[in-house]
């Protein structure tokens, strides 16, 4: 898909979005890393491991095509993980990641979340800068990550 100036809409997961969610995430994961067991759980069974756990998945859509996504996964009372954020390579740099991430943060606030957590890797510099720009700060992990690749840990306090 060529870069676009067409409008980006943000919407929640709908039946049939499973393949887009998996493809968007596999694209970036396999470009830099390898698919891990925790990825397989979320990407192949989002109804169980994200939606069934009380989480939500948001998509950025351009011209009817899902070009970005991000999940909000409950971790405990008032705590959520921001996970599986992806924007297809041809649409990166257009502000789509910011739009879908902001939708996730807004949804978390509206649901009464107190804190958001995320895990990433230092090679994903543009993503780290995006997270920092909307208010995430670096923290030490509270417990070991299920991801071998995770070496950057961030949080955002929502009040």
Backbone as a printed PyTorch tensor [residue, N CA C, xyz], in Angstrom:
tensor([[[  0.8590,  -1.1940,   0.0000],
         [  0.0000,   0.0000,   0.0000],
         [  0.8910,   1.2380,   0.0000]],

        [[  0.6640,   2.1430,  -0.8980],
         [  1.4240,   3.3860,  -0.9580],
         [  0.9870,   4.3080,   0.1660]],

        [[  1.9100,   5.1660,   0.6440],
         [  1.5160,   6.1240,   1.6760],
         [  0.3050,   6.9280,   1.2200]],

        [[ -0.5100,   7.2930,   2.1710],
         [ -1.7810,   7.9240,   1.8430],
         [ -1.9850,   9.2100,   2.6190]],

        [[ -2.7710,  10.0830,   2.0480],
         [ -3.2130,  11.2750,   2.7680],
         [ -4.7030,  11.1610,   3.0560]],

        [[ -5.2790,   9.9990,   2.7600],
         [ -6.6930,   9.7790,   3.0410],
         [ -6.9250,   9.7360,   4.5460]],

        [[ -8.1610,  10.0060,   4.9640],
         [ -8.4600,  10.0550,   6.3930],
         [ -8.2240,   8.7070,   7.0860]],

        [[ -7.7580,   8.8140,   8.3040],
         [ -7.5450,   7.6400,   9.1620],
         [ -8.6880,   7.6080,  10.1620]],

        [[ -9.3660,   6.4710,  10.2510],
         [-10.3790,   6.3030,  11.2850],
         [ -9.8690,   5.2750,  12.2760]],

        [[-10.2770,   5.4420,  13.5110],
         [ -9.9010,   4.5110,  14.5710],
         [-11.1780,   3.8060,  15.0020]],

        [[-11.0920,   2.4810,  15.0780],
         [-12.2450,   1.7040,  15.5200],
         [-11.7520,   0.5100,  16.3240]],

        [[-12.7000,  -0.0840,  17.0470],
         [-12.3640,  -1.2680,  17.8400],
         [-12.4800,  -2.5340,  17.0020]],

        [[-11.9310,  -3.5760,  17.5310],
         [-11.9220,  -4.9030,  16.9270],
         [-13.3350,  -5.3090,  16.5200]],

        [[-13.4470,  -5.8640,  15.3250],
         [-14.7100,  -6.4010,  14.8230],
         [-14.4770,  -7.8420,  14.3800]],

        [[-15.5260,  -8.6500,  14.3350],
         [-15.3510, -10.0150,  13.8240],
         [-14.6910,  -9.9780,  12.4490]],

        [[-13.7180, -10.8320,  12.2550],
         [-12.9790, -10.8690,  11.0060],
         [-11.6570, -10.1240,  11.0430]],

        [[-11.3900,  -9.3850,  12.1190],
         [-10.1480,  -8.6150,  12.2370],
         [ -8.9540,  -9.4530,  12.6930]],

        [[ -9.1810, -10.7110,  13.0080],
         [ -8.1060, -11.5520,  13.5420],
         [ -6.8970, -11.5860,  12.6030]],

        [[ -7.1310, -11.7680,  11.3190],
         [ -6.0230, -11.8760,  10.3650],
         [ -5.2410, -10.5630,  10.2700]],

        [[ -5.9220,  -9.4430,  10.2420],
         [ -5.2380,  -8.1480,  10.1700],
         [ -4.3960,  -7.9150,  11.4140]],

        [[ -4.9280,  -8.2480,  12.5730],
         [ -4.1900,  -8.0850,  13.8320],
         [ -2.9160,  -8.9220,  13.8040]],

        [[ -3.0520, -10.1520,  13.3700],
         [ -1.8940, -11.0500,  13.3030],
         [ -0.8780, -10.5490,  12.2780]],

        [[ -1.3340, -10.1960,  11.0860],
         [ -0.4210,  -9.7670,  10.0180],
         [  0.3220,  -8.4820,  10.3600]],

        [[ -0.3770,  -7.5060,  10.9160],
         [  0.2780,  -6.2560,  11.2850],
         [  1.3960,  -6.4900,  12.2920]],

        [[  1.1440,  -7.3340,  13.2550],
         [  2.1610,  -7.5940,  14.2750],
         [  3.2750,  -8.5090,  13.7920]],

        [[  2.9220,  -9.5260,  13.0230],
         [  3.9720, -10.4050,  12.4900],
         [  4.9320,  -9.6270,  11.5970]],

        [[  4.4160,  -8.6180,  10.8860],
         [  5.2560,  -7.8160,   9.9970],
         [  6.4130,  -7.1770,  10.7570]],

        [[  6.1050,  -6.4910,  11.8620],
         [  7.1970,  -5.8120,  12.5710],
         [  8.0160,  -6.7840,  13.4120]],

        [[  7.3670,  -7.7550,  14.0240],
         [  8.1220,  -8.6790,  14.8800],
         [  9.1620,  -9.4370,  14.0640]],

        [[  8.7470,  -9.9810,  12.9170],
         [  9.6940, -10.7780,  12.1300],
         [ 10.7310,  -9.9060,  11.4210]],

        [[ 10.4770,  -8.6220,  11.2710],
         [ 11.4740,  -7.7280,  10.6810],
         [ 12.6540,  -7.5450,  11.6390]],

        [[ 12.3840,  -7.5040,  12.9400],
         [ 13.4260,  -7.2150,  13.9170],
         [ 13.7790,  -8.3890,  14.8340]],

        [[ 12.8420,  -9.2710,  15.0770],
         [ 13.0030, -10.3070,  16.1020],
         [ 12.4670, -11.6360,  15.5910]],

        [[ 11.9920, -12.4410,  16.5090],
         [ 11.3180, -13.6770,  16.1440],
         [ 10.0200, -13.7530,  16.9420]],

        [[  9.0560, -14.4830,  16.4200],
         [  7.7810, -14.6790,  17.1150],
         [  8.0470, -15.5440,  18.3440]],

        [[  7.6050, -15.0730,  19.4960],
         [  7.7770, -15.8000,  20.7540],
         [  6.4420, -16.4120,  21.1780]],

        [[  6.4940, -17.2970,  22.1580],
         [  5.2830, -17.9850,  22.6120],
         [  4.2090, -16.9920,  23.0610]],

        [[  4.5950, -15.9630,  23.7830],
         [  3.6310, -14.9590,  24.2470],
         [  2.9820, -14.2390,  23.0520]],

        [[  3.7470, -14.0250,  21.9820],
         [  3.1750, -13.4520,  20.7560],
         [  2.1290, -14.3910,  20.1830]],

        [[  2.4670, -15.6660,  20.0910],
         [  1.5370, -16.6440,  19.5110],
         [  0.2120, -16.6450,  20.2570]],

        [[  0.2670, -16.5760,  21.5820],
         [ -0.9690, -16.5640,  22.3720],
         [ -1.8680, -15.4060,  21.9550]],

        [[ -1.2910, -14.2070,  21.9220],
         [ -2.0830, -13.0160,  21.6110],
         [ -2.4900, -12.9470,  20.1490]],

        [[ -1.5850, -13.2980,  19.2530],
         [ -1.8470, -13.1180,  17.8280],
         [ -2.7340, -14.1970,  17.2350]],

        [[ -2.6530, -15.4020,  17.7690],
         [ -3.4510, -16.4920,  17.2180],
         [ -4.7390, -16.7390,  17.9880]],

        [[ -4.8220, -16.1760,  19.1860],
         [ -6.0340, -16.3430,  19.9960],
         [ -6.3810, -15.0370,  20.7330]],

        [[ -6.5590, -13.9390,  19.9870],
         [ -6.8570, -12.6720,  20.6610],
         [ -8.1750, -12.6960,  21.4240]],

        [[ -9.1250, -13.5350,  20.9730],
         [-10.4070, -13.6230,  21.6750],
         [-10.2250, -14.1730,  23.0790]],

        [[ -9.2370, -14.9950,  23.2740],
         [ -8.9760, -15.5810,  24.5970],
         [ -8.0260, -14.7060,  25.3990]],

        [[ -6.8830, -14.3640,  24.8140],
         [ -5.7980, -13.7450,  25.5690],
         [ -5.8800, -12.2320,  25.6840]],

        [[ -6.7010, -11.5920,  24.8960],
         [ -6.8640, -10.1330,  25.0080],
         [ -8.3260,  -9.7990,  25.2820]],

        [[ -9.1840, -10.0580,  24.3120],
         [-10.5950,  -9.6780,  24.4410],
         [-11.2930, -10.4530,  25.5490]],

        [[-11.0280, -11.7420,  25.6450],
         [-11.6510, -12.5660,  26.6790],
         [-11.1800, -12.2380,  28.0770]],

        [[-10.0290, -11.5800,  28.1620],
         [ -9.4800, -11.1730,  29.4600],
         [ -9.9570,  -9.7700,  29.8530]],

        [[-10.8850,  -9.2170,  29.0540],
         [-11.3980,  -7.8730,  29.3490],
         [-10.6470,  -6.7800,  28.6150]],

        [[ -9.7890,  -7.1580,  27.6770],
         [ -9.0170,  -6.1820,  26.9220],
         [ -9.7530,  -5.6920,  25.6920]],

        [[ -9.1080,  -4.7850,  25.0090],
         [ -9.6770,  -4.1920,  23.8020],
         [ -8.5690,  -4.0820,  22.7590]],

        [[ -8.9610,  -4.1320,  21.4940],
         [ -8.0240,  -3.9580,  20.3930],
         [ -8.5660,  -2.8640,  19.4960]],

        [[ -7.7080,  -1.9110,  19.1750],
         [ -8.0790,  -0.7870,  18.3330],
         [ -7.3250,  -0.8770,  17.0140]],

        [[ -7.9950,  -0.4410,  15.9380],
         [ -7.3910,  -0.4460,  14.6100],
         [ -7.4310,   0.9490,  14.0130]],

        [[ -6.3780,   1.2750,  13.2770],
         [ -6.3590,   2.4440,  12.4070],
         [ -6.7040,   1.9300,  11.0220]],

        [[ -7.7020,   2.5670,  10.4010],
         [ -8.2090,   2.0940,   9.1170],
         [ -8.1150,   3.2350,   8.0980]],

        [[ -7.5650,   2.8990,   6.9250],
         [ -7.4880,   3.8360,   5.8040],
         [ -8.0630,   3.1290,   4.5870]],

        [[ -9.0050,   3.7780,   3.9370],
         [ -9.6360,   3.2060,   2.7390],
         [-10.1450,   1.7870,   2.9820]],

        [[-10.6990,   1.5440,   4.1530],
         [-11.2600,   0.2390,   4.4760],
         [-10.2480,  -0.8190,   4.8520]],

        [[ -8.9710,  -0.4740,   4.9110],
         [ -7.9140,  -1.4330,   5.2250],
         [ -7.2970,  -1.1090,   6.5840]],

        [[ -7.1190,  -2.1470,   7.4130],
         [ -6.4600,  -1.9710,   8.7060],
         [ -4.9670,  -1.7710,   8.4690]],

        [[ -4.4660,  -0.6080,   8.8600],
         [ -3.0540,  -0.2860,   8.6480],
         [ -2.2820,  -0.1540,   9.9510]],

        [[ -2.9790,  -0.1920,  11.0670],
         [ -2.3340,  -0.0970,  12.3730],
         [ -3.2340,  -0.6840,  13.4270]],

        [[ -2.6270,  -1.0390,  14.5590],
         [ -3.4060,  -1.5980,  15.6660],
         [ -2.6700,  -1.4060,  16.9810]],

        [[ -3.4100,  -1.5610,  18.0570],
         [ -2.8540,  -1.5050,  19.3980],
         [ -3.8710,  -2.1190,  20.3590]],

        [[ -3.3670,  -2.8880,  21.3130],
         [ -4.2320,  -3.5530,  22.2830],
         [ -4.0710,  -2.9300,  23.6650]],

        [[ -5.1320,  -3.0190,  24.4270],
         [ -5.1730,  -2.5780,  25.8150],
         [ -5.5710,  -3.8020,  26.6320]],

        [[ -4.6440,  -4.2920,  27.4630],
         [ -4.8310,  -5.5610,  28.1600],
         [ -4.8290,  -5.3250,  29.6740]],

        [[ -5.8820,  -5.7330,  30.3840],
         [ -5.9040,  -5.5370,  31.8320],
         [ -4.8380,  -6.3820,  32.5220]],

        [[ -4.1700,  -5.7620,  33.5030],
         [ -3.1200,  -6.4470,  34.2630],
         [ -3.4910,  -6.6060,  35.7270]],

        [[ -4.4140,  -5.8320,  36.1870],
         [ -4.8080,  -5.8250,  37.5890],
         [ -5.6800,  -4.6040,  37.8180]],

        [[ -6.0810,  -4.3990,  39.0340],
         [ -6.9700,  -3.2940,  39.3820],
         [ -6.3910,  -1.9490,  38.9250]],

        [[ -6.9560,  -1.3840,  37.8570],
         [ -6.5390,  -0.0730,  37.3680],
         [ -5.2760,  -0.0600,  36.5330]],

        [[ -4.6290,  -1.2020,  36.3410],
         [ -3.3990,  -1.2900,  35.5520],
         [ -3.6680,  -2.0210,  34.2430]],

        [[ -3.1390,  -1.4670,  33.1590],
         [ -3.3010,  -2.0510,  31.8360],
         [ -1.9710,  -2.0710,  31.1110]],

        [[ -1.8310,  -3.0410,  30.2400],
         [ -0.6750,  -3.0930,  29.3530],
         [ -1.0930,  -2.5710,  27.9830]],

        [[ -0.2580,  -1.7330,  27.3940],
         [ -0.3990,  -1.3280,  26.0050],
         [  0.4590,  -2.3110,  25.2250]],

        [[ -0.1580,  -3.0680,  24.3370],
         [  0.5480,  -4.1740,  23.6970],
         [  0.2010,  -4.2810,  22.2170]],

        [[  1.0710,  -4.9760,  21.5080],
         [  0.8360,  -5.3270,  20.1060],
         [  0.4870,  -4.1100,  19.2560]],

        [[  1.2740,  -3.0470,  19.4550],
         [  1.1010,  -1.8580,  18.6360],
         [  1.8890,  -2.0360,  17.3470]],

        [[  1.2360,  -1.7760,  16.2280],
         [  1.8720,  -1.9470,  14.9310],
         [  1.2610,  -0.9900,  13.9190]],

        [[  2.0950,  -0.5380,  12.9960],
         [  1.6430,   0.2030,  11.8200],
         [  2.3850,  -0.4150,  10.6430]],

        [[  1.6540,  -0.7710,   9.5980],
         [  2.2930,  -1.3820,   8.4370],
         [  3.3840,  -0.4540,   7.8940]],

        [[  4.4590,  -1.0320,   7.4060],
         [  5.6470,  -0.2680,   7.0070],
         [  5.3340,   0.8510,   6.0210]],

        [[  4.4550,   0.6010,   5.0690],
         [  4.1560,   1.6100,   4.0500],
         [  3.4050,   2.8260,   4.5980]],

        [[  2.8940,   2.7270,   5.8160],
         [  2.1390,   3.8370,   6.4090],
         [  2.8370,   4.4490,   7.6190]],

        [[  4.0520,   4.0200,   7.8920],
         [  4.7730,   4.5890,   9.0250],
         [  5.2200,   6.0120,   8.7060]],

        [[  5.3020,   6.8290,   9.7470],
         [  5.7200,   8.2130,   9.5770],
         [  4.5930,   9.1550,   9.2030]],

        [[  3.3610,   8.6680,   9.1940],
         [  2.2150,   9.4930,   8.8140],
         [  1.3480,   9.8960,  10.0050]],

        [[  1.7930,   9.5770,  11.2150],
         [  1.0200,   9.9220,  12.4090],
         [ -0.0330,   8.8970,  12.7800]],

        [[ -0.0670,   7.7780,  12.0840],
         [ -1.0750,   6.7600,  12.3490],
         [ -0.8450,   6.0920,  13.6940]],

        [[  0.4180,   5.8060,  14.0200],
         [  0.7320,   5.2170,  15.3150],
         [  0.2900,   6.1080,  16.4560]],

        [[  0.5220,   7.3930,  16.3220],
         [  0.1010,   8.3530,  17.3600],
         [ -1.4100,   8.3310,  17.5320]],

        [[ -2.1420,   8.2720,  16.4300],
         [ -3.6100,   8.2800,  16.5080],
         [ -4.1450,   7.0330,  17.2080]],

        [[ -3.6370,   5.8760,  16.8380],
         [ -4.1490,   4.6480,  17.4560],
         [ -3.6940,   4.5570,  18.9150]],

        [[ -2.4800,   4.9780,  19.2040],
         [ -2.0090,   4.9640,  20.5930],
         [ -2.8190,   5.9350,  21.4470]],

        [[ -3.0980,   7.1170,  20.9250],
         [ -3.8940,   8.0870,  21.6870],
         [ -5.2970,   7.5490,  21.9530]],

        [[ -5.8670,   6.8360,  20.9840],
         [ -7.1860,   6.2280,  21.1920],
         [ -7.1380,   5.2110,  22.3280]],

        [[ -6.0640,   4.4500,  22.4060],
         [ -5.9170,   3.4650,  23.4840],
         [ -5.7820,   4.1650,  24.8290]],

        [[ -4.9610,   5.2060,  24.8890],
         [ -4.7880,   5.9530,  26.1400],
         [ -6.1110,   6.5860,  26.5650]],

        [[ -6.8290,   7.1830,  25.6300],
         [ -8.1280,   7.7990,  25.9370],
         [ -9.1240,   6.7580,  26.4470]],

        [[ -9.1520,   5.5910,  25.8070],
         [-10.0650,   4.5220,  26.2400],
         [ -9.7040,   4.0420,  27.6390]],

        [[ -8.4200,   3.9430,  27.9260],
         [ -7.9770,   3.5280,  29.2620],
         [ -8.4320,   4.5400,  30.3040]],

        [[ -8.2580,   5.8130,  30.0180],
         [ -8.6880,   6.8730,  30.9450],
         [-10.1890,   6.7800,  31.2180]],

        [[-10.9660,   6.6510,  30.1430],
         [-12.4170,   6.5730,  30.2810],
         [-12.8670,   5.3530,  31.0710]],

        [[-12.0780,   4.2960,  31.0280],
         [-12.4360,   3.0790,  31.7570],
         [-11.9940,   3.1250,  33.2140]],

        [[-11.3210,   4.2090,  33.6070],
         [-10.8890,   4.3510,  34.9950],
         [ -9.5000,   3.8110,  35.2850]],

        [[ -8.7260,   3.5290,  34.2380],
         [ -7.3610,   3.0360,  34.4510],
         [ -6.5330,   4.0700,  35.1930]],

        [[ -5.6530,   3.5790,  36.0480],
         [ -4.7380,   4.4470,  36.7940],
         [ -3.3450,   4.4880,  36.1830]],

        [[ -2.9550,   3.3640,  35.5540],
         [ -1.5910,   3.2960,  35.0330],
         [ -1.5400,   2.3820,  33.8120]],

        [[ -0.7080,   2.7880,  32.8440],
         [ -0.4540,   1.9760,  31.6570],
         [  1.0020,   1.5300,  31.6760]],

        [[  1.2260,   0.3120,  31.2300],
         [  2.5750,  -0.2550,  31.1470],
         [  2.8240,  -0.6910,  29.7120]],

        [[  4.0800,  -0.7130,  29.3090],
         [  4.4400,  -1.3230,  28.0370],
         [  5.8690,  -1.8190,  28.0980]],

        [[  6.1520,  -2.7710,  27.2200],
         [  7.4860,  -3.3230,  27.0660],
         [  7.8520,  -3.2220,  25.6010]],

        [[  9.1040,  -2.8650,  25.3190],
         [  9.5550,  -2.7570,  23.9420],
         [ 11.0420,  -3.0850,  23.8950]],

        [[ 11.6740,  -2.7420,  22.7890],
         [ 13.0940,  -3.0100,  22.6230],
         [ 13.7840,  -1.7370,  22.1600]],

        [[ 15.0220,  -1.5610,  22.5820],
         [ 15.7630,  -0.3370,  22.2910],
         [ 15.9550,  -0.0680,  20.7930]],

        [[ 15.8820,  -1.0810,  19.9360],
         [ 16.0590,  -0.8400,  18.4970],
         [ 14.8260,  -0.1720,  17.8720]],

        [[ 13.7250,  -0.1570,  18.5700],
         [ 12.4890,   0.4440,  18.0520],
         [ 12.4050,   1.9160,  18.4660]],

        [[ 13.4310,   2.6580,  18.0960],
         [ 13.5860,   4.0520,  18.5160],
         [ 12.3860,   4.9340,  18.1730]],

        [[ 11.8330,   4.8740,  16.9550],
         [ 10.6650,   5.7240,  16.6730],
         [  9.4880,   5.4320,  17.6130]],

        [[  9.2720,   4.1650,  17.9280],
         [  8.1830,   3.8240,  18.8520],
         [  8.4670,   4.3770,  20.2430]],

        [[  9.6890,   4.2510,  20.7050],
         [ 10.0530,   4.7630,  22.0320],
         [  9.8350,   6.2680,  22.0860]],

        [[ 10.2560,   6.9870,  21.0410],
         [ 10.0360,   8.4430,  21.0090],
         [  8.5540,   8.7900,  21.0210]],

        [[  7.7470,   8.0040,  20.3190],
         [  6.2980,   8.2210,  20.3350],
         [  5.7560,   8.0320,  21.7460]],

        [[  6.1190,   6.9500,  22.3930],
         [  5.6470,   6.6970,  23.7590],
         [  6.0440,   7.8380,  24.6950]],

        [[  7.2940,   8.2720,  24.5990],
         [  7.7630,   9.3740,  25.4510],
         [  6.9780,  10.6490,  25.1660]],

        [[  6.6780,  10.9070,  23.9010],
         [  6.0220,  12.1620,  23.5240],
         [  4.5940,  12.2680,  24.0380]],

        [[  3.9580,  11.1310,  24.3310],
         [  2.5940,  11.2330,  24.8500],
         [  2.5280,  11.0100,  26.3670]],

        [[  3.6980,  10.8720,  27.0000],
         [  3.7090,  10.8520,  28.4610],
         [  4.2220,   9.5940,  29.1370]],

        [[  4.6490,   8.5890,  28.3970],
         [  5.2510,   7.4140,  29.0360],
         [  6.6470,   7.7770,  29.5250]],

        [[  7.0380,   7.1950,  30.6470],
         [  8.3950,   7.3810,  31.1650],
         [  9.0270,   6.0120,  31.4110]],

        [[ 10.3400,   5.9800,  31.4020],
         [ 11.0870,   4.7310,  31.5690],
         [ 11.0720,   4.2930,  33.0300]],

        [[ 10.9210,   3.0000,  33.2460],
         [ 10.9210,   2.4240,  34.5860],
         [ 11.7360,   1.1300,  34.5820]],

        [[ 12.0660,   0.6630,  35.7600],
         [ 12.6490,  -0.6600,  35.9100],
         [ 11.4990,  -1.6660,  35.9490]],

        [[ 11.6800,  -2.8220,  35.3470],
         [ 10.5810,  -3.7960,  35.3530],
         [ 10.2940,  -4.3070,  36.7610]],

        [[  9.0150,  -4.4710,  37.0550],
         [  8.6020,  -4.9750,  38.3640],
         [  8.8200,  -6.4800,  38.4640]],

        [[  8.7770,  -7.1450,  37.3190],
         [  8.9870,  -8.5930,  37.2800],
         [  9.5780,  -8.9410,  35.9270]],

        [[ 10.1430, -10.1150,  35.7790],
         [ 10.7220, -10.4860,  34.4770],
         [  9.6780, -10.4920,  33.3650]],

        [[ 10.1010, -10.0990,  32.1860],
         [  9.2150, -10.0610,  31.0380],
         [  9.0630, -11.4510,  30.4320]],

        [[  7.8880, -11.7570,  29.8990],
         [  7.7310, -13.0190,  29.1710],
         [  8.3860, -12.9590,  27.7830]],

        [[  8.8510, -11.7760,  27.3720],
         [  9.4700, -11.6000,  26.0640],
         [ 10.9870, -11.5210,  26.1880]],

        [[ 11.6850, -12.3510,  25.4370],
         [ 13.1440, -12.3070,  25.4110],
         [ 13.6080, -10.9490,  24.8950]],

        [[ 12.9090, -10.3870,  23.8990],
         [ 13.3360,  -9.1500,  23.2510],
         [ 13.1360,  -7.8930,  24.1080]],

        [[ 12.3180,  -7.9590,  25.1430],
         [ 11.9830,  -6.7590,  25.9240],
         [ 13.1880,  -6.2900,  26.7410]],

        [[ 13.6150,  -5.0500,  26.4760],
         [ 14.6860,  -4.4610,  27.2770],
         [ 14.4250,  -2.9880,  27.6060]],

        [[ 13.2370,  -2.4940,  27.2290],
         [ 12.7990,  -1.1460,  27.5730],
         [ 11.4160,  -1.2820,  28.1870]],

        [[ 11.2480,  -0.6780,  29.3630],
         [  9.9970,  -0.7800,  30.1070],
         [  9.5320,   0.6340,  30.4190]],

        [[  8.2640,   0.8900,  30.1730],
         [  7.7220,   2.2430,  30.3310],
         [  6.3560,   2.1910,  31.0030]],

        [[  6.0110,   3.3200,  31.6290],
         [  4.6990,   3.4710,  32.2710],
         [  4.1750,   4.8750,  32.0120]],

        [[  2.8680,   4.9800,  32.1420],
         [  2.1950,   6.2810,  32.1250],
         [  1.1890,   6.2890,  33.2580]],

        [[  1.3000,   7.2900,  34.1300],
         [  0.3140,   7.4480,  35.2060],
         [ -0.8440,   8.2610,  34.6570]],

        [[ -2.0490,   7.7670,  34.9090],
         [ -3.2370,   8.4360,  34.3880],
         [ -4.0160,   9.2080,  35.4600]],

        [[ -3.4720,   9.2200,  36.6710],
         [ -4.1280,  10.0170,  37.7100],
         [ -4.6270,   9.2260,  38.8710]]])
